[in-house]
Amino acid sequence: ARKYVVKRHFQGEPKKDDYELIEYELPPLKDGDILVKAEWISVDPYLRAYNSQIKTPYDQFSSQVGIVLESKSPNFPVGCRIVSQKGWCDYSIVNPKDKLNVELGVYKLPNLGDLSPSLGVGAVGMPGATAYFGFLEICKPKAGETVVVTGAAGAVGSLVGQIAKIKGCRVVGFAGSDEKVKWLETELGFDKAINYKTANVVQALKEAAPKGVDCYFDNVGGEISSQILAQMNLHGRVSVCGSISSYNDSNLPKATIVQPSLVFKQLKVEGFIVSRWLDRWPEAFADIIQWIKSGKLKTREHVTEGFDKLFDAFVGMLAGENFGKAVVKV
Ligand code: NDP
């Protein structure tokens, strides 16, 4: 089998030689084990975000969809598909329980019918649950309200915006290119999308959200988030999902002053980690699958082919190459 090991902590952007690709022999299966062949491997911002907190060297984890090749676990027969956190490896041995398992993070891929199994690391996986619970549970959107989402063309953001539309909200998204803006407005039904790299963010948001912002789903943090907070309405809700704008910064970010908006608009700001709702993920998956099948929710994947391209897919995603979910086909 082959696996990627992170040899040292990233300095700034991850570099190819921060990783080592290792070949090794897998041991024989023990009772309860399954042998899994990876089919789809996820590259995610959190691989960058968590790096400094983990002792090196470590195996590069992330979610993957794989197929069972050998089984000593009756509930996971040969041929069934699973989702695990085994990450950047082509073959792995896991010991699953027959339900969502917090410790091991191994579960059967939900029944997707005709849809691609790759959705198991995307809309019907961790990013889907993030969008669903992070938005609905924390922002508690009401029909007619104005919702702003940053990182809007990414895996999580593109779902948040569409879920907000399903809930009857006005949706404004920020993304990093004109092509992404066009996709959000013409394909995904965003009321307005804005290229944060070229627009005057404050002015553009005033025009896009003339009644102010009720809910903000924050994927990026940094200065733009402070600018959005300043345009929130009384009792607005802010779901702080990620802060990718600072993940590659080795130095402490500059402090931005957001407190006056929080006080005078009486905002509710809450960060979260999606595993908080792990036992409820199937609820999200059921709704999302149904929305996809009924055409209410569109998914797009940025597929990179080849196990040897995992690193390139990862840094490409951090640089914004992806529309929708960045995933590697093994
Ligand atoms: P995406 O698919 O959104 O990919 C990352 C995107 O981030 C890029 O496509 C790029 O788009 C954007 N980006 C990169 N650098 C910057 C920058 N400096 N400023 C603004 N945008 C930038 O990834 P995910 O959907 O998987 O994740 C989105 C966010 O959600 C991340 O912050 C991630 O850490 C967080 N997250 C949090 C979870 C939780 O439990 N709290 C769970 C899952 C994800 P562009 O071209 O628009 O710049």
Residues whose N, C-alpha, C, O or C-beta is under 5 A from the ligand:
A	BS01	NDP	D44 P45 Y46 T130 G151 G154 A155 V156 G157 F174 A175 G176 S177 N219 V220 C241 G242 S243 I244 S245 F272 I273 V274 M317 L318 A319 G320 E321 N322 G324
